[in-house]
């Protein structure tokens, strides 16, 4: 759906020149990266402004080294009511412009209280949205028919009367990464939740294929103990020369590692979004999640329309999206697995064969490599 179709009739562009801006993003790791085009748009329009970002402390690494950001305001854990109130009081009207990139209660309150001008999303539900419309100076409806997350965030550009910037900015680190002399492929096997996992047999087949292409295999992952244990168990069934760097790199280092790789393969996770942003050849394995809304944003893609449709696999620039397979023709269901919980399996990923993934990667390796961000 086009942005203009969902703009509210009373939403005239704001005529402001803010010197201090706060961007509020309080959800997941991938959401943090997907807000960077909006941040770049703000810096492009207001080059002298200081842009701060309020975000969970666990996501701060995704914005490491971002040249458009003045300061990060990390929030540790879920604040209780008193602590949240103290945070709002400490930031009261400190910003000329505050933008909430989520329609939740807390992000809305943050935008309304910290900004002399506060704008944000409101839900497409009059019973939940009325008070948010009252508090915010301007607002955009975030409905069930929402577009790709990057494009949704860039809707604020029209509200501000500024030009959009479609480029994602991956994190950067000055800390060196481990030296890998041979051409290598990065595999990010473990997503945060079970329902996004591809099966172990597929990963083993893929590792064997990439080894035959003379590519060193490098495994990455978070420092979560359960994920590390699962990855070590899988590694025992892989060739002994596989390098496992899970839990050992910052997000800035991981960005540099992926940026120098021949290719990256990963599931529907924030790290796959990061891989796409580096310009490296990226293969994203998608199951229940709708690609039209959440596919990795291809490097160099700058159109005001979602890069991938809801159904089917395909390639846009450096990103190859491989959608799972299911006999029920139920993709994308946008549910948390077949059992409707995050620890559930997803039949569509269980039925995505290693042969199919290998075939797509083999064809891509024969083609001219994409131009990366360097």
HELIX and SHEET records of a PDB file:
HELIX    1   1 UNK A    3  UNK A    6  1                                   4    
HELIX    2   2 UNK A   29  UNK A   34  1                                   6    
HELIX    3   3 UNK A   36  UNK A   45  1                                  10    
HELIX    4   4 UNK A   57  UNK A   63  5                                   7    
HELIX    5   5 UNK A   81  UNK A   90  1                                  10    
HELIX    6   6 UNK A  105  UNK A  114  1                                  10    
HELIX    7   7 UNK A  126  UNK A  135  1                                  10    
HELIX    8   8 UNK A  149  UNK A  160  1                                  12    
HELIX    9   9 UNK A  194  UNK A  196  5                                   3    
HELIX   10  10 UNK A  200  UNK A  212  1                                  13    
HELIX   11  11 UNK A  225  UNK A  235  1                                  11    
HELIX   12  12 UNK A  251  UNK A  259  1                                   9    
HELIX   13  13 UNK A  270  UNK A  278  1                                   9    
HELIX   14  14 UNK A  291  UNK A  294  1                                   4    
HELIX   15  15 UNK A  347  UNK A  350  1                                   4    
HELIX   16  16 UNK A  354  UNK A  366  1                                  13    
SHEET    1   A 6 UNK A  71  UNK A  75  0                                        
SHEET    2   A 6 UNK A  50  UNK A  56  1                                        
SHEET    3   A 6 UNK A  20  UNK A  24  1                                        
SHEET    4   A 6 UNK A  95  UNK A 100  1                                        
SHEET    5   A 6 UNK A 115  UNK A 123  1                                        
SHEET    6   A 6 UNK A 138  UNK A 142  1                                        
SHEET    1   B 7 UNK A 243  UNK A 244  0                                        
SHEET    2   B 7 UNK A 216  UNK A 220  1                                        
SHEET    3   B 7 UNK A 184  UNK A 188  1                                        
SHEET    4   B 7 UNK A 263  UNK A 267  1                                        
SHEET    5   B 7 UNK A 282  UNK A 286  1                                        
SHEET    6   B 7 UNK A 319  UNK A 323  1                                        
SHEET    7   B 7 UNK A 314  UNK A 316 -1                                        
END                                                                             
